[in-house]
């Protein structure tokens, strides 16, 4: 054999050994016994206006990671521990692409996060190409799941599910408050979320109530004076804002201090009630908004009480609706890793389509009782809860599993 052939053969042999060694240490190895840790990327709005949802979501994910690791990690991967790395999209839609790519480059087995639908739409284009699952914790736009992407899973309600809940609550409120002929004013965010929410809300309304006005405002709006003035001038009995957290807080403040619309029902669908109470005080009273369950409420389970206490002890704050989305997302991934016995993107995606979370095992909600995904990646039944702020307290009023108190007229 010539020296050149001998040298070439030696190089190939060394390369083969290096290749085997690299496979053995890879975080994305399909050989369970060789995996020490599994990297999960939290691509989330950790700063900026949407951080009011992003930070609690990340906290919920961290709580789940700690609990799963403390319980022995992923058994089918030899006890591999989960590692959560955070990537801040800073409430900037364009950062969805850059931070998703950074997560892929870091070797993430899966991504969780996203509070702005357009951010999730952009980021999932990256992870779909990479074959990595993304568990969407806050982007509700239906178009996220209408692109045929098998790697995208929605660990929250979609626009249709939530706006049906909102309209049911508005209808219930109008009936309880004796409004003979309810009419609607609908200011909405000029975004994928806002536009889809409008269509979903109108579909749920189906012409039952007359819409006196509907109008959009830019996603970047910071001064809501013109929005508040226009909504108040519509002369509707009910105002429904399809916007983001800061939108609802700003409009609530303006309604209470400057414009005083003659309405009985005020629904700020994207507003976080805890933030509203802390920032507005009594001016938040009477608003309908999304909510999470709390200890002592009708329908909550012992498992929920336990996890609520664990979250509060660690983060010194009450968990929000997005806290539980982040918590469930990590449990979904852990269950899929156990089922797949692999961190392969394709195997993990396939397993996510088949796993179910039950109460006490990643699902803290009393309704619907279990969480699982449809073929399109949406939840089969989503735990959407609507509450009214009454006397500076968050009172769930929909669905019936949580219904605790009659609705009060706005202003409270």
N, C-alpha and C positions, 0 to 999 in steps of 0.2 A: 504494500500500500504506500502511495506517495506521501511525503510530508504534508502536502497541501490537503490531501484527502483526510489524513489523520487529524490535522488541525481543524478542518471543517467539521469532522465528526465530533471532536471534543467540544467545539462551540455549540453544536446542536444539543449535545448531551447536557451541557451546563445550562443552556437556555431552557431545556425541558424541566430540569430540576428547579430553576428559578420560577418557572411557570407554575409548577406544582406548589412551591412554597407560597407564591402570591395568592393562589386560589385558597390555600388553607387559612390565610390571615384576612381575607377580604370580608368586609361587613356584609356584602351581598352574596356571599357563598351560599350555594344550595345544600351544602353538607352541614346539617344541624349541629353535629358534635364539635365542629371547628369554629363555630361562631361564639365569640366572647360577649360582644355587645351589638345591639341593633340601633342604628341612628334614625331617629324620627326628627323631621324638620318642622318647626312651628313657624310657618310663613304667615305673619299676622301684623295687624295694625297696632303696634305697641306704643306709638306716639301719634300725635295729631288728633283731630276730632273723633275719629272712629275708635280711638284707644279706650274709650269708655266701655266698649264691648270687647276690644282685643285683649286688654290686660286681664280681665276676669276669665276670658276663654283660655288664655295661656296658663293662668293659675290652676284652672280645673284640669288641664292636661298634665301639669306638673304633679298635682295631687295623685292622679291616676298612675303616673309613672312610678312615683315613690311607693304606692301601695302594691303594685304588681311586682316591682323589684324586691320589696320586703317579703313578699309571699313566695319568693324563689325564682322569679323571672319567668322566662319562656321555657317550660319544661321540655317541649319537643325539640328545642334547640340547645339542650344540655344546660338549661338554667341561664341562658343568655340574658343580660340585663338591658333594659331600654335606656337610651340616652336621648334627651330632648334638647335640640339646639334651636335657638330662636333667630329668625330673620325678620327684621322690621320693615314693613312696607310703608310705614309712616303716613297712613291714610292717603297715599298717592297711588292712583290707578296704574301709572306707568311703572311703578316699582314691582308690580306683580310679576312682570317678565324677569327683571334683573334678580329679584330675590328668589324666584323659583329656580332660575338657572344656577344661582349660588348654592341652593339646596341640593340640586342634582349633582353639581360638581363636588360637593362635600361627601357624596356617597350615601345620601338618605335613602332608606328603604321605602319610606312613605312620607307624605306631607299632610299636615293638618293646618286649618286656619282659614282666615278670610272673612271680613265683615262687609266689604263693599263688593257687590256682584260683579262690577266691571273689573275689579282687581282679580277676582277668582277666574273670570272668563279669560283674562290675559295669562295668568299664571298656569292654568291647567292646559293651555296650548303647549307649554314647555314640558310639563310632566307627562302628558299624553305621548308626546314624541319619545320621551325617555322610557316609557313603559312603567312609570312609577305611580301608584295610586295616590290620589289627593282626596282627603276627607274634608269637605266644605262645612265649616261650622257656623257661617253667618250669611253667606251669599244666597239670597232667596230667589233670584231671577230664574224662571223656568228654562230660559234658553241655555243655561249652564248644562242642562241635561238633555237638550234636544239636538246635540251635535253628533250623537252616535259614539261618544267617548266611553269606553267601558271601564276606564280607570278613575272616574270621578264619582264620588259618593257624597250625598247631602245629609249631614247629621243635624238637620234642622228642618223646619217646614219650608215648602216652596211658596211662591207667591199665591197660587190658587188655594192652597191649604190655609194659609194665614189670613188672606183677605176674606175667605168664606167665614172664618171665625170672627173677624172684625165686623163684617156686615151682620152676622147673626147677633152680635153683641149690641151694635147700633140699633138694630130692629127691636131687640129686647128692651133696650133703654127707652126708645121712642114709645113703645107700647106701655111700659110701666109708668112713664112720666105723663101719659095721657095726651100725647101730641096727635091731634086729629089728622093732620095732613103733613107728614114729615117731608122736608125738602133738604137738599144736600148742597154744600159747597166743598169742593175737593181741590186744594192746592197740593201739588205733587212735585217731587224732585225730578229734574230733567236728567235722568240716568236710567240705566237698564232696570234697576230695581223699581224706581218710581213709575216708569212707563208700564212695566208689566204688572205692578201692583194696581195701577189705575184700571187696566183692562180686566184684571181678576176681580176687583171690587165691583166694577160695572156689571160683570157677568153674574156675580152673586146677587146684585141688586135686581137685575133682569127687568128694569122698568118699574119696579114697585114704588120707588120714591122718585120724585122729579129732581133732576140735577139742575140747580139754578146756575151754577158756574163750575167749571173745572179749568185749571190753568197750571202751567209748569213754571218753575224757577230754576236757575242754574245750580248745579251741584256745589259750586264754589261760593254761593250766597252766604254772606256774613251779617248783613243788615237786612232784617226781615220786616222792616216797617211797611214797605209797599205790599209785601205778601199778606201781612196781617190786615192792612187797610182794605185791600181788595177782597179778602175772604169775608171780612165783617160787612162790607157793603153789599154782598150778594143777597142778604136778607133771608138766608136759609135758617131752618130750625136746628140743623146739625152741621157741624164742620168736621171733616175728616182729612187729616194731613197724612199723606203717604210720603214720609221723608225719613231723615236720619236723626240720631239722638239730639244733636245740637239744634236741629230745626224745631222739634217739639218744645224744647226748653225756651228757645227764643220767642216762639209764637205764644206760648203760655204766659210768658212775662208781659208781652205786648198786649195780649187780650185783657190781662188783669189790670194793667196800669194806664193804657192809652186808648184802646179802641173799643173795649167793652161790647163785643158783639151780642146781639139779642138772640142767644141760642140756649138750648137746654142740653145738647149733647156735644161734647168736644172730645174727639178721638185723635190722639197723637201717636200713631201706630209704631213709629220707630224710637220713641222716647224711652229711656231707661227710667223706671219709676223711682228707684233709689237715688239716682243722680238728680232727678227733678225735685224730690223732696228736700235734698240737701242744698240745692241751689236756689229754689224758689220759695221754700216754706209753704205757707198757706196758699200761695198763688198756684200751686200744683194741684190743689184739691179740685175734684170733679173731673179730672182728665182720665180718659180711658187709654190704656197702653198695654204693651206686652209685659209679661211678668213670669217669674219663676215661683214654684211652690215654696212654702215656708213651714217650719215646724208648727204643729198645733192646728194647721188648717185641715179642713175636711178632705179626706181621701189620701193624705200623705202616709207613707209606710214607715216602719221602723228602720228599714234600710236607708231611706232618705234622711231620717233624723240623724242617723249615725254619720253619714257622709257630710251632711250640713255642718255638724259639730266639728268634724275633722278639717273641713275647709276653713271654717271660722277660726279655729285654733291656730292654723298655720298662717293664714293671710290676714287675720284680724279685721275681717270684713265679711259681710253676708254674700254668699254666692248669687250670681245673676243667671239669667237664662243662658247666656253664652258660656258661663262657667261649666254648666252641665253638658253643653254641646262639646266643649273641649274634653271633658271627663269621659263622655261616651265615645268620642272619636278614638282616644287612646285604647279604651277597652275593646272597641271593634278591631283595631289593629292587632292587639294582643291575642284576641280570640282567633283571628285569621292566621297569625303566625303559628299558633298552637296547631291549628288544623292543617296548615300547609307544611309545617316542619321545614320551612325554607324562607329565605328572605328574597328569593327571586321575585321580581316585579310581576311577572305573569302569574306565578303560583299564588302570590299574595292577593292579587286582584281577583283571581278565581275564587279564592277562599272567602274574601269579603262579600261576594255575591251570595254566599251560602250560610254565613254565620248569623246567629240571633242573640241579642242581649236580653236577659231576663232581669226582673226586679232583684236587687241585691247582688247582681253580677254585671254591673256596668250601667243598668237602667235604673235611675232614681225616681222615675215618674210613676204615678198610679194609673195614669191614662196615657197610652193605650194598654200598658202592661208588659209588652215586649216591643223591641225595636229590631227591624230587619229591613233589608233593601229590596226594592223592585229590580227588574232587569235593567231599568234605566238609571239606577243608582239613587233614586229618591227613597225616602222612608215610606214604608207601606201605610202607616198611620203616624202622623207627626204629633208630638206633644205640644200643641199651641195653646197657650193660656193667655187670656185677656183679663186685666184687672182694672179697677177704678181706684184712684187715690181718694181716700175719705179720711178726714181728720188727721192728715199727715201719715196715714197708714195705707199699705198696699193690700187691697181687698180683691181676691180673685172672684170674677163673676161669670167666667166661661172657660171650659165647658161644664156641664152639670156635675162632673166628677169633683170639681173644685168649688162649685157655686156655693157661696157662704152668706151673701148679704144682698139685699135689694139695691138697685142703682139709685143714685141721687142726681138731682138736676145740676147742670152747670149754669152759673157759678155756684160752687158748693155753699 
